[in-house]
Amino acid sequence: MKLCLINNLYSPYSVGGAEKVVERMAKERIKNGDQVVVITLAGGDSKLSQQGRTVEDGVAVYRFWAPNIFSYKNLDKHNFIFKLSWHKIDILNFWSGRIIKKILEQEKPDEVQTHNLMGIGFGAPRVIQKLKIKHTHYLHDIQLVEPSGVLPWNHERDSLWQKIYSWIMRWRMGSPDAVLSPSEFLIGFYQKRGFFAGSHHHIITSSHHHMILNSERRAHNPTTFLFVGSLVEHKGIRVLMRAWNKIDKNAQVELRIVGDGKLKKEVEEWAKGDKRIKVYGRLDEKALAEVYKKSDVLIFPSICIENHPIVIDEAHQFGLRVIASDTGGVSEMVRLEDMLVRPDDVERLGMEIERLLNC
């Protein structure tokens, strides 16, 4: 079988969990004897670089530059007016659809699985349908309702702009043959807004959800806490910082922070006042695995709507306990030994950290 995966970013230009899912899926299907094609955006700084077809670990990867006023990877660097203009072009971008159509006609896959399409063009679903190829769409986040992908954890009513944008996205996405989601929450989020009415819906579980029992780690009270994620407001890093400030200064405990983002300098300055805190910055997969192995508890303090955070899966894979914000689909992931807290509840988060230290 030949499978085509379409995602806006792909290794080595990965940023979030969606890229990890796509890369793992590609490698697993190759191991199973399938042929895999990936269509993604070029990642170099020059429009003359990183374009065309390459073969990477047995995967045929097509990269191209989608016509727009700047690259998708630079979206966060611009103000609201430029972002709005960028999104208008992205929504109505038919040129990328032509490029994708040409690749699909050449490769002739048995199935196309679309993932995050922002930046690579929302014309892909209609192209796939016209070519009569089996189409599966994989849900990662709420970007089809809110372009930024960020809504507060207690969001209830969509704004007028979000309703208009949702209507456009329903039209652009159509009804794939199947829609996959790692959480019941996200399927319900989109069904409530009328998406994918003619599609089959499936909840999928990752092969990485298993927990590795580590008796040596369980033999002592947890003393090493870990944060892995973007250092931005909505991922709750400031909530964690305020909660950590409430912990006994004499407690024998360590906090490791892995990630990069707009608040990195603020986090580094804050960490200078406490020798128990270590800020790593962004780590590759191998280095991150070493940090997981030496940690006891993952803290996931997000204050936005989440689907199925990969970092929680990774923490379970390495046998860590988890203290997580109860937002979106997170409650579907936790184990009996994990703890859920209300997002933005600084007091409760600090109490749970101290409770583990003293248990």
C-alpha positions in Angstrom: 0.0 0.0 0.0 1.2 3.5 -0.7 0.2 6.2 1.8 0.6 10.0 1.4 0.9 12.2 4.5 0.3 15.9 4.1 1.4 18.2 6.9 2.6 21.8 7.0 5.9 20.9 8.7 8.1 17.8 8.7 11.4 16.8 10.3 13.9 18.4 10.6 11.7 21.5 10.8 9.3 20.1 13.4 7.9 22.5 16.0 5.0 20.7 17.8 3.4 17.3 18.5 1.7 17.0 15.1 5.0 16.8 13.3 6.1 14.0 15.8 2.9 12.1 15.0 3.4 12.4 11.3 7.1 11.3 11.4 6.4 8.4 13.7 3.5 7.3 11.5 5.7 7.5 8.4 8.5 5.4 9.9 6.1 2.8 11.3 4.4 2.3 7.9 7.8 2.0 6.2 8.7 -0.7 8.8 5.4 -2.5 8.0 6.4 -2.7 4.3 4.2 0.2 3.0 5.4 3.0 0.7 5.1 6.4 2.2 5.1 9.9 0.6 5.1 13.1 2.6 4.1 16.5 1.2 5.2 19.4 3.3 6.5 23.0 3.2 10.1 23.9 2.4 12.0 24.8 5.5 15.1 26.7 4.4 15.6 30.4 4.6 15.9 30.7 0.8 13.1 30.0 -1.6 15.7 28.3 -3.8 16.6 25.8 -1.0 14.9 22.7 0.3 12.5 22.3 -2.6 11.7 19.2 -4.6 11.8 15.5 -3.8 14.2 13.7 -1.4 14.2 10.3 0.1 14.7 10.4 3.9 14.8 7.1 5.9 12.9 5.4 3.1 10.2 8.1 3.0 9.7 10.1 -0.2 9.5 13.8 0.9 8.2 16.6 -1.3 8.9 20.1 -0.1 7.6 23.3 -1.8 7.1 27.0 -1.0 3.5 28.0 -0.7 2.9 31.5 -2.2 2.2 34.0 0.6 3.7 37.2 2.0 5.9 35.3 4.4 6.6 31.7 5.5 4.3 29.9 7.8 7.2 29.3 10.3 7.5 33.1 10.7 3.8 33.7 11.4 4.3 34.5 15.1 6.8 37.2 14.3 4.3 39.5 12.7 1.5 41.8 14.0 -2.2 41.3 13.7 -2.6 43.1 10.4 0.0 41.1 8.6 -1.3 37.8 10.2 -4.8 38.6 9.0 -3.5 39.3 5.4 -1.5 36.1 5.5 -4.6 34.0 6.6 -6.7 35.5 3.8 -4.2 34.4 1.2 -3.7 31.0 2.9 -7.5 30.2 2.9 -7.9 31.1 -0.7 -4.6 29.7 -1.9 -5.4 27.5 -4.9 -1.8 27.4 -6.2 -0.7 25.0 -3.5 -3.6 22.7 -4.4 -2.3 22.6 -8.0 1.2 21.6 -6.7 -0.3 18.9 -4.5 -2.5 17.6 -7.3 0.5 17.2 -9.6 2.4 15.3 -6.9 -0.6 13.0 -6.2 -1.1 12.3 -9.9 2.6 11.4 -10.2 2.8 9.2 -7.0 -0.7 7.6 -7.3 -1.2 6.8 -3.5 -3.9 4.5 -2.3 -4.7 6.8 0.6 -4.0 10.4 1.5 -4.0 11.4 5.2 -4.1 15.1 5.8 -2.9 16.7 9.1 -2.3 20.3 9.8 -2.9 22.2 6.5 -2.4 25.8 7.6 0.3 27.3 5.5 0.4 24.4 3.0 -3.1 25.2 1.6 -6.6 24.2 2.4 -7.2 23.3 -1.2 -5.8 19.8 -0.6 -9.1 18.1 0.5 -11.0 19.1 -2.6 -8.1 18.0 -4.8 -8.0 14.6 -3.1 -11.8 14.2 -3.5 -11.7 15.1 -7.2 -8.9 12.6 -7.8 -11.2 10.0 -6.0 -8.4 8.9 -3.6 -9.4 7.7 -0.1 -9.0 10.6 2.2 -8.5 10.5 6.0 -8.1 13.7 8.0 -6.2 13.5 11.3 -7.3 16.1 14.0 -4.5 17.6 16.1 -6.0 20.9 17.4 -8.7 23.5 17.1 -7.1 25.5 14.1 -10.2 24.9 11.9 -12.2 27.1 14.4 -9.5 29.5 15.7 -6.5 30.1 13.3 -4.0 30.6 16.1 -4.9 27.2 17.6 -5.2 28.8 21.0 -8.4 29.2 23.0 -8.7 29.6 26.8 -9.4 26.4 28.6 -12.9 27.7 29.6 -13.9 28.9 26.2 -17.7 28.5 25.7 -19.0 30.7 22.9 -17.3 31.4 19.5 -16.9 35.0 18.4 -18.4 36.2 15.2 -15.0 36.0 13.5 -14.6 32.4 14.7 -18.1 31.5 13.4 -17.3 33.0 9.9 -13.9 31.3 9.8 -15.5 27.9 10.8 -18.0 28.2 8.0 -15.2 28.8 5.5 -13.2 25.9 6.9 -16.2 23.5 6.7 -16.5 24.4 3.0 -12.7 24.0 2.4 -12.4 20.7 4.3 -15.6 19.1 3.0 -16.3 15.5 4.3 -13.2 13.2 4.2 -13.9 9.5 4.1 -12.8 9.3 7.7 -11.7 11.6 10.5 -9.3 10.5 13.2 -8.8 12.0 16.6 -6.8 10.9 19.6 -9.5 12.3 21.9 -13.3 12.1 22.2 -13.1 15.8 23.2 -11.8 17.1 19.9 -14.3 15.0 17.8 -17.1 16.5 19.9 -15.6 20.0 19.6 -15.9 19.8 15.8 -19.2 18.0 15.6 -20.8 20.7 17.8 -19.8 23.1 15.0 -21.1 21.1 12.1 -17.8 19.8 10.8 -17.3 16.5 8.9 -21.1 15.6 8.9 -20.6 13.0 6.2 -17.4 11.4 7.6 -16.8 8.3 9.7 -15.3 9.3 13.0 -12.7 7.2 14.8 -10.9 7.6 18.1 -7.3 6.3 17.8 -4.8 5.3 20.5 -1.1 5.7 20.1 1.3 2.8 20.3 3.3 5.1 22.6 0.7 5.2 25.4 2.1 2.4 27.4 3.8 3.0 30.7 7.2 1.7 31.6 7.2 0.6 35.2 10.4 1.7 36.9 10.7 0.2 40.4 13.8 2.1 41.2 12.1 5.4 40.5 9.1 4.4 42.6 11.4 3.5 45.5 11.8 7.1 46.6 9.7 10.2 46.9 9.6 12.3 43.7 12.2 15.0 43.9 12.7 16.0 40.2 10.0 17.8 38.3 9.9 18.5 34.6 8.3 20.9 32.3 8.5 20.2 28.5 6.8 22.6 26.1 6.8 26.0 24.5 7.8 28.8 26.8 4.7 30.9 26.0 1.8 32.2 28.1 -0.9 29.7 27.0 1.3 26.7 27.9 1.2 27.8 31.5 4.8 28.5 32.2 4.0 31.6 34.2 1.5 29.5 36.3 4.2 27.0 37.0 6.7 29.8 38.0 4.2 31.3 40.4 3.4 27.9 41.9 7.1 27.1 42.3 7.7 30.3 44.2 5.3 29.0 46.9 7.4 25.9 47.6 9.6 25.7 50.6 12.9 27.3 49.7 14.7 24.6 51.7 13.0 21.6 50.0 15.3 19.2 48.3 13.8 19.4 44.9 14.7 20.2 41.3 12.8 21.6 38.4 13.9 21.1 34.8 12.5 23.2 32.1 12.8 22.1 28.4 11.6 24.3 25.6 11.9 27.5 23.8 9.6 30.5 23.1 8.9 34.1 23.6 9.2 33.9 27.4 12.6 32.1 27.5 14.5 35.1 28.7 12.0 35.8 31.4 12.2 32.1 32.5 16.0 32.2 32.5 16.0 35.4 34.6 13.6 33.9 37.1 15.6 30.7 37.3 18.8 32.6 38.3 17.2 33.2 41.7 16.9 29.5 42.5 19.8 27.0 42.0 17.3 24.1 42.0 16.0 25.2 38.6 17.7 24.3 35.3 16.6 25.6 31.9 17.7 23.5 29.0 16.2 25.2 26.0 15.1 23.1 23.1 16.5 19.5 23.0 16.6 16.9 20.3 14.8 13.6 20.8 17.8 11.7 22.2 18.8 14.5 24.7 15.1 14.9 25.8 14.9 11.1 26.5 17.9 11.4 28.9 16.1 14.2 30.8 12.9 12.1 31.0 14.9 9.2 32.4 16.3 11.3 35.2 12.9 13.0 36.2 10.1 11.8 38.4 7.1 14.0 37.6 5.9 15.9 34.5 4.1 19.2 35.2 1.7 20.1 32.4 0.2 23.5 33.4 -1.5 24.6 30.1 -4.2 27.2 30.3 -5.5 26.7 26.8 -7.7 24.0 25.2 -5.6 20.9 24.5 -6.3 17.8 22.4 -3.9 15.0 23.3 -0.5 16.4 24.4 2.4 14.3 23.2 4.5 15.2 26.2 2.1 13.4 28.5 2.4 10.3 26.4 6.2 10.6 26.5 6.1 11.1 30.3 4.1 7.9 30.7 6.4 6.1 28.3 9.3 6.8 30.7 7.3 6.0 33.8 6.8 9.6 35.2 3.8 10.7 37.2 1.9 13.6 35.7 0.4 16.7 37.3 -1.8 18.2 34.5 -4.3 20.9 33.8 -7.8 19.5 33.3 -8.4 21.0 29.9 -9.7 19.6 26.6 -8.8 15.9 26.1 -6.2 15.7 28.9 -8.5 13.9 31.3 -8.8 11.0 28.8 -5.0 10.5 29.2 -4.3 10.5 32.9 -3.4 7.4 34.9 -4.6 6.5 38.4 -1.4 7.9 39.9 -1.6 11.2 38.0 -3.2 14.4 39.2 -5.6 16.8 37.5 -5.8 20.5 38.5 -7.9 23.4 37.4 -5.9 25.4 34.8 -4.5 28.6 36.2 -5.0 27.4 39.8 -1.6 28.4 41.2 -2.4 27.5 44.8 -3.6 24.0 43.9 -0.6 23.3 41.6 1.8 24.3 44.4 0.0 22.2 46.9 0.1 19.1 44.6 3.9 19.6 44.1 4.5 19.8 47.9 2.1 16.9 48.5 4.2 14.6 46.3 7.4 15.9 48.0 6.0 14.9 51.4 4.1 11.7 50.6 
